[in-house]
Amino acid sequence: MSIRLPAVTVVGSINIDIIATTDRLPTAGETIGDGVLHQQPGGKGANQAVAAARLGGSARMIGAVGDDASGRLMLASLSGAGVDATDVAVLHGDATGTALIVVDRDGENQIVVCPGANSRFSLEGVEFGPEETVLCQLEVGLPVVLEAARRSSGFFVLNAAPAMDLPADLLERCDLVIVNETEYELIPALAEAKLVAVTYGKDGSAMFEHGHRVAEAPASAVTVANTIGAGDAFCAALVLALRVGLSYARALAVANAVGADAVGDPSSQPALALLEEYVARTAGAGVAGR
């Protein structure tokens, strides 16, 4: 089966992830030795754009990096993954966004994000096509997200992470909001949103219309290597699955399968199969709802 996937434009953050892997996470004031350090491309926006491209979609990234070595590395990484990075701004005088991450042997993590260039870019000169699906997160300034919502006329998706209070007009514009269970609890206004997908980790995911649970799908069993990019891979997959016409329940199942592959990969931008393979893999999934 061959599926023609839509064009997705991601407006969001681009970071370099500096990761220390340890046996366990430190407590407050504690120093832990014997860590292993490495760095890799990251940022919720970049992760989602790369996931969309690796799933076989046409992905465009709108964001910013600094005029530094990390920025050049991020641009090369996006292009190498098949993402159109033409509209990624290079901001002189700003550092590329950086995430400092500690990951334990079970894949749990602690993260501190230094936004750098992510906090200063604008959408000046950027155009959105009428059929373009736009996916945003909240690791960039809220004014940029509001502007993207105002200027785009196609399917608009917000991954409301990290959680914060959201303006009513932004929620009204969203065709879909994606959050995890903690974010869903922290943003009470989501109970009135038209369509919200909520992830529950090992308990799968569900879809809500105006606060009513209308579909759900179980999670896939997997050995966890790294949870950092799993939610971003889920977001990209869910958007693509819904836009090709899959039902809510089936789209959730597909996105769960993609997320499972992502947590089994140590990278924040994991290797993924094409979306059509996940569609075939979940043909007999125990989903409920429409």
SULBELVEN-V825079 format. One record per pair of residues at least 24 apart in sequence whose ideal C-beta (glycine too) atoms are under 8 Angstrom apart, sorted by the first residue. I is the first residue (numbers start at 1). J is the second residue. D is the distance in Angstrom with one decimal. If there is no record, write none. Layout:
# SULBELVEN-V825079
i->I j->J d->D
i->I j->J d->D
This chain:
# SULBELVEN-V825079
i->1 j->276 d->5.5
i->1 j->279 d->7.1
i->1 j->280 d->6.6
i->2 j->276 d->6.5
i->3 j->56 d->7.5
i->3 j->244 d->5.5
i->3 j->275 d->6.2
i->3 j->276 d->4.6
i->3 j->279 d->6.8
i->4 j->244 d->7.4
i->5 j->55 d->7.2
i->5 j->56 d->5.3
i->5 j->57 d->4.1
i->5 j->58 d->7.0
i->5 j->240 d->5.4
i->5 j->243 d->7.6
i->5 j->244 d->6.4
i->5 j->275 d->6.3
i->6 j->57 d->6.7
i->6 j->58 d->7.5
i->6 j->131 d->7.4
i->6 j->133 d->5.4
i->6 j->240 d->6.9
i->6 j->243 d->4.5
i->6 j->244 d->7.1
i->7 j->57 d->7.3
i->7 j->58 d->4.3
i->7 j->59 d->7.8
i->7 j->60 d->7.0
i->7 j->129 d->7.5
i->7 j->131 d->7.2
i->7 j->132 d->5.7
i->7 j->133 d->6.8
i->8 j->49 d->7.6
i->8 j->52 d->4.7
i->8 j->57 d->5.3
i->8 j->58 d->7.0
i->8 j->59 d->5.4
i->8 j->60 d->7.3
i->8 j->132 d->7.8
i->8 j->133 d->4.9
i->8 j->134 d->7.8
i->8 j->135 d->5.9
i->8 j->236 d->7.2
i->8 j->239 d->6.2
i->8 j->240 d->6.9
i->8 j->243 d->8.0
i->9 j->59 d->7.8
i->9 j->60 d->4.4
i->9 j->61 d->7.8
i->9 j->62 d->6.3
i->9 j->128 d->6.6
i->9 j->132 d->5.3
i->9 j->133 d->7.0
i->9 j->134 d->5.1
i->9 j->135 d->7.2
i->9 j->152 d->7.9
i->10 j->45 d->5.2
i->10 j->46 d->7.8
i->10 j->48 d->5.1
i->10 j->49 d->4.1
i->10 j->52 d->7.1
i->10 j->59 d->6.6
i->10 j->60 d->7.1
i->10 j->61 d->5.4
i->10 j->62 d->6.9
i->10 j->63 d->7.8
i->10 j->134 d->7.9
i->10 j->135 d->4.9
i->10 j->136 d->7.6
i->11 j->45 d->6.8
i->11 j->62 d->4.6
i->11 j->63 d->7.0
i->11 j->123 d->7.4
i->11 j->134 d->6.4
i->11 j->135 d->7.3
i->11 j->136 d->4.8
i->11 j->140 d->7.2
i->11 j->144 d->6.7
i->11 j->145 d->7.1
i->11 j->148 d->4.6
i->12 j->43 d->7.0
i->12 j->44 d->5.7
i->12 j->45 d->2.1
i->12 j->46 d->7.3
i->12 j->48 d->6.8
i->12 j->49 d->7.8
i->12 j->61 d->8.0
i->12 j->62 d->7.7
i->12 j->63 d->5.8
i->12 j->135 d->7.6
i->12 j->136 d->6.0
i->12 j->137 d->4.6
i->12 j->139 d->6.1
i->12 j->140 d->5.7
i->13 j->43 d->4.0
i->13 j->44 d->5.4
i->13 j->45 d->4.5
i->13 j->46 d->6.9
i->13 j->63 d->6.3
i->13 j->97 d->5.8
i->13 j->113 d->7.9
i->13 j->115 d->7.1
i->13 j->118 d->4.5
i->13 j->137 d->6.7
i->13 j->139 d->3.6
i->13 j->140 d->5.5
i->14 j->43 d->4.4
i->14 j->45 d->6.1
i->14 j->46 d->4.5
i->14 j->61 d->7.3
i->14 j->63 d->4.6
i->14 j->64 d->7.0
i->14 j->65 d->5.5
i->14 j->74 d->5.2
i->14 j->78 d->7.6
i->14 j->88 d->6.8
i->14 j->96 d->7.1
i->14 j->97 d->6.1
i->14 j->117 d->7.7
i->14 j->118 d->6.7
i->15 j->41 d->7.9
i->15 j->42 d->4.6
i->15 j->43 d->3.6
i->15 j->46 d->7.1
i->15 j->74 d->7.8
i->15 j->96 d->7.2
i->15 j->97 d->4.0
i->15 j->98 d->5.9
i->15 j->99 d->4.7
i->15 j->113 d->6.8
i->15 j->118 d->7.3
i->15 j->139 d->7.9
i->16 j->40 d->7.6
i->16 j->41 d->6.7
i->16 j->42 d->6.6
i->16 j->70 d->4.4
i->16 j->73 d->6.8
i->16 j->74 d->6.4
i->16 j->96 d->5.9
i->16 j->97 d->7.3
i->16 j->98 d->5.4
i->16 j->99 d->7.4
i->17 j->41 d->7.1
i->17 j->42 d->3.5
i->17 j->43 d->7.9
i->17 j->98 d->7.9
i->17 j->99 d->4.8
i->17 j->101 d->5.7
i->17 j->228 d->7.1
i->17 j->268 d->5.3
i->18 j->98 d->6.4
i->18 j->99 d->7.0
i->18 j->100 d->5.5
i->18 j->101 d->6.8
i->19 j->101 d->4.6
i->19 j->102 d->7.7
i->19 j->103 d->6.0
i->20 j->101 d->7.1
i->20 j->102 d->5.0
i->20 j->103 d->7.3
i->21 j->102 d->7.9
i->21 j->103 d->5.1
i->21 j->104 d->7.8
i->22 j->102 d->6.2
i->22 j->103 d->7.4
i->22 j->104 d->5.9
i->22 j->105 d->7.8
i->23 j->104 d->6.6
i->23 j->105 d->5.5
i->24 j->104 d->5.0
i->24 j->105 d->7.1
i->25 j->102 d->5.9
i->25 j->104 d->5.0
i->25 j->108 d->6.4
i->25 j->109 d->7.6
i->25 j->110 d->5.6
i->26 j->102 d->7.0
i->26 j->110 d->8.0
i->35 j->102 d->7.7
i->40 j->267 d->6.0
i->40 j->268 d->5.8
i->40 j->269 d->7.2
i->41 j->73 d->7.2
i->41 j->74 d->5.8
i->41 j->77 d->4.1
i->41 j->78 d->7.6
i->41 j->268 d->6.9
i->41 j->269 d->5.5
i->42 j->99 d->5.6
i->42 j->228 d->7.0
i->42 j->229 d->7.4
i->42 j->268 d->4.2
i->42 j->269 d->7.1
i->43 j->74 d->7.8
i->43 j->97 d->5.9
i->43 j->99 d->7.3
i->43 j->118 d->7.2
i->43 j->139 d->6.7
i->44 j->137 d->4.4
i->44 j->139 d->5.0
i->44 j->159 d->6.8
i->44 j->161 d->6.7
i->44 j->232 d->5.6
i->45 j->136 d->8.0
i->45 j->137 d->5.9
i->45 j->139 d->6.7
i->45 j->140 d->7.1
i->46 j->74 d->6.8
i->46 j->77 d->7.7
i->46 j->78 d->6.2
i->46 j->83 d->7.9
i->46 j->269 d->7.2
i->47 j->229 d->4.9
i->47 j->232 d->3.6
i->47 j->233 d->7.3
i->47 j->268 d->5.7
i->47 j->269 d->5.5
i->48 j->135 d->5.9
i->48 j->137 d->7.2
i->48 j->159 d->7.2
i->48 j->232 d->4.7
i->48 j->233 d->7.9
i->48 j->235 d->5.3
i->48 j->236 d->4.8
i->49 j->78 d->6.8
i->49 j->81 d->7.9
i->49 j->83 d->4.7
i->49 j->236 d->7.7
i->50 j->77 d->7.8
i->50 j->78 d->6.9
i->50 j->81 d->4.4
i->50 j->83 d->6.0
i->50 j->269 d->4.5
i->51 j->229 d->7.5
i->51 j->232 d->5.9
i->51 j->233 d->4.4
i->51 j->235 d->7.6
i->51 j->236 d->3.7
i->51 j->237 d->6.9
i->51 j->258 d->7.5
i->51 j->262 d->7.6
i->51 j->269 d->7.2
i->51 j->270 d->7.8
i->51 j->272 d->6.3
i->52 j->83 d->7.9
i->52 j->135 d->7.9
i->52 j->236 d->4.2
i->52 j->239 d->7.4
i->52 j->240 d->6.4
i->53 j->81 d->5.3
i->53 j->82 d->4.0
i->53 j->83 d->5.0
i->54 j->81 d->6.5
i->54 j->82 d->7.2
i->54 j->271 d->7.0
i->54 j->272 d->4.4
i->55 j->236 d->6.3
i->55 j->237 d->6.0
i->55 j->240 d->5.9
i->55 j->258 d->7.0
i->55 j->272 d->5.7
i->55 j->273 d->7.8
i->55 j->274 d->6.2
i->55 j->275 d->4.3
i->55 j->278 d->7.8
i->56 j->274 d->4.3
i->56 j->275 d->5.4
i->56 j->276 d->7.1
i->57 j->236 d->7.5
i->57 j->240 d->5.3
i->57 j->275 d->7.3
i->58 j->84 d->7.7
i->59 j->83 d->4.8
i->59 j->84 d->6.8
i->60 j->84 d->4.3
i->60 j->86 d->7.6
i->60 j->87 d->6.7
i->61 j->85 d->5.3
i->61 j->87 d->7.0
i->61 j->88 d->5.6
i->62 j->87 d->4.7
i->62 j->88 d->7.0
i->62 j->123 d->7.0
i->62 j->126 d->5.8
i->62 j->148 d->7.9
i->63 j->88 d->5.5
i->63 j->89 d->7.5
i->63 j->118 d->6.7
i->63 j->121 d->6.3
i->63 j->140 d->7.0
i->64 j->88 d->6.5
i->64 j->89 d->4.3
i->64 j->90 d->7.3
i->64 j->91 d->5.2
i->64 j->94 d->7.5
i->64 j->117 d->4.1
i->64 j->118 d->6.3
i->64 j->120 d->6.6
i->64 j->121 d->3.4
i->65 j->89 d->7.6
i->65 j->90 d->5.9
i->65 j->91 d->7.3
i->65 j->96 d->4.5
i->65 j->97 d->7.6
i->65 j->117 d->5.4
i->66 j->90 d->7.4
i->66 j->91 d->6.0
i->66 j->94 d->4.6
i->66 j->95 d->4.5
i->66 j->96 d->4.1
i->66 j->116 d->5.8
i->66 j->117 d->4.7
i->67 j->91 d->6.7
i->67 j->92 d->4.7
i->67 j->93 d->7.5
i->67 j->94 d->7.5
i->68 j->95 d->6.1
i->68 j->96 d->5.7
i->70 j->95 d->7.4
i->70 j->96 d->3.9
i->70 j->98 d->7.2
i->71 j->96 d->4.3
i->71 j->117 d->7.3
i->77 j->269 d->7.6
i->81 j->269 d->6.9
i->87 j->126 d->5.6
i->89 j->117 d->7.6
i->89 j->121 d->5.0
i->91 j->117 d->4.6
i->91 j->120 d->5.9
i->91 j->121 d->6.6
i->94 j->120 d->5.9
i->97 j->139 d->7.9
i->101 j->228 d->6.6
i->103 j->226 d->6.2
i->103 j->228 d->7.4
i->106 j->224 d->6.3
i->107 j->224 d->3.7
i->107 j->225 d->5.8
i->107 j->226 d->5.4
i->107 j->227 d->5.1
i->107 j->263 d->6.6
i->108 j->227 d->7.0
i->109 j->226 d->7.7
i->109 j->227 d->6.4
i->109 j->228 d->6.1
i->111 j->228 d->7.5
i->113 j->139 d->6.7
i->115 j->139 d->7.0
i->115 j->140 d->7.7
i->122 j->147 d->7.6
i->123 j->147 d->5.1
i->123 j->148 d->6.3
i->123 j->151 d->6.7
i->126 j->151 d->7.9
i->128 j->152 d->4.2
i->128 j->153 d->6.9
i->128 j->154 d->6.9
i->129 j->154 d->7.1
i->130 j->154 d->6.0
i->133 j->157 d->6.9
i->133 j->239 d->6.2
i->133 j->243 d->5.7
i->135 j->159 d->6.9
i->135 j->235 d->6.7
i->135 j->236 d->7.4
i->135 j->239 d->5.8
i->137 j->161 d->5.8
i->138 j->162 d->5.8
i->138 j->163 d->7.9
i->138 j->164 d->6.0
i->142 j->167 d->7.9
i->145 j->170 d->6.9
i->146 j->170 d->5.9
i->149 j->173 d->4.4
i->149 j->174 d->7.4
i->155 j->239 d->7.9
i->155 j->243 d->6.4
i->157 j->235 d->7.6
i->157 j->239 d->5.4
i->159 j->231 d->7.6
i->159 j->232 d->7.7
i->159 j->235 d->4.9
i->160 j->187 d->6.0
i->160 j->190 d->7.3
i->161 j->231 d->7.1
i->163 j->187 d->5.5
i->165 j->189 d->7.6
i->176 j->238 d->7.9
i->176 j->239 d->7.3
i->176 j->242 d->7.0
i->178 j->234 d->7.5
i->178 j->235 d->5.1
i->178 j->238 d->6.4
i->180 j->231 d->6.4
i->197 j->238 d->5.8
i->197 j->252 d->6.9
i->197 j->255 d->7.8
i->199 j->231 d->6.5
i->199 j->234 d->6.1
i->199 j->259 d->7.4
i->204 j->252 d->7.4
i->204 j->256 d->5.9
i->205 j->234 d->7.5
i->205 j->252 d->4.8
i->205 j->255 d->6.8
i->205 j->256 d->5.8
i->206 j->252 d->7.2
i->207 j->248 d->4.4
i->207 j->249 d->7.6
i->207 j->252 d->6.2
i->207 j->289 d->6.8
i->213 j->289 d->7.6
i->214 j->248 d->6.3
i->214 j->289 d->5.2
i->214 j->290 d->6.3
i->215 j->247 d->7.2
i->215 j->248 d->3.7
i->215 j->249 d->4.1
i->215 j->252 d->6.2
i->215 j->287 d->7.1
i->215 j->288 d->6.6
i->215 j->289 d->2.8
i->215 j->290 d->5.9
i->216 j->249 d->6.8
i->216 j->252 d->6.8
i->216 j->287 d->7.0
i->216 j->288 d->5.2
i->216 j->289 d->5.9
i->217 j->249 d->5.7
i->217 j->250 d->7.8
i->217 j->252 d->3.8
i->217 j->253 d->4.0
i->217 j->256 d->5.4
i->217 j->285 d->6.2
i->217 j->286 d->7.7
i->217 j->287 d->4.5
i->217 j->288 d->7.6
i->218 j->253 d->7.8
i->218 j->256 d->7.1
i->218 j->285 d->7.2
i->218 j->286 d->5.7
i->218 j->287 d->7.8
i->219 j->256 d->5.3
i->219 j->259 d->7.8
i->219 j->260 d->6.8
i->220 j->256 d->6.0
i->220 j->257 d->5.6
i->220 j->260 d->3.8
i->221 j->260 d->7.8
i->222 j->260 d->4.3
i->222 j->261 d->7.7
i->222 j->263 d->5.7
i->222 j->264 d->5.0
i->223 j->264 d->6.0
i->224 j->263 d->5.0
i->224 j->264 d->7.2
i->225 j->263 d->6.6
i->225 j->264 d->5.5
i->225 j->265 d->6.1
i->225 j->266 d->4.7
i->226 j->263 d->6.7
i->226 j->265 d->6.7
i->226 j->266 d->4.8
i->226 j->267 d->7.0
i->226 j->268 d->7.2
i->227 j->263 d->5.4
i->228 j->268 d->4.7
i->229 j->262 d->5.4
i->229 j->265 d->7.7
i->229 j->267 d->6.7
i->229 j->268 d->4.1
i->229 j->269 d->5.9
i->229 j->270 d->5.7
i->230 j->259 d->4.7
i->230 j->262 d->4.1
i->230 j->263 d->4.4
i->231 j->259 d->7.2
i->232 j->262 d->7.7
i->232 j->268 d->7.9
i->233 j->258 d->5.1
i->233 j->259 d->5.6
i->233 j->261 d->7.4
i->233 j->262 d->3.9
i->233 j->270 d->6.4
i->233 j->272 d->6.5
i->234 j->258 d->6.2
i->234 j->259 d->4.0
i->234 j->262 d->7.4
i->237 j->275 d->6.6
i->237 j->278 d->6.9
i->240 j->275 d->5.4
i->241 j->275 d->6.8
i->241 j->279 d->7.4
i->244 j->275 d->7.7
i->246 j->279 d->7.3
i->247 j->289 d->7.8
i->247 j->290 d->5.5
i->248 j->289 d->5.9
i->248 j->290 d->5.7
i->249 j->287 d->3.7
i->249 j->288 d->6.1
i->249 j->289 d->4.5
i->249 j->290 d->6.4
i->250 j->279 d->7.9
i->250 j->282 d->7.0
i->250 j->285 d->7.5
i->250 j->287 d->6.1
i->252 j->287 d->6.8
i->253 j->282 d->4.2
i->253 j->285 d->4.0
i->253 j->287 d->5.0
i->254 j->278 d->4.8
i->254 j->279 d->5.7
i->254 j->282 d->5.4
i->256 j->282 d->7.8
i->257 j->281 d->5.7
i->257 j->282 d->5.4
i->257 j->285 d->7.9
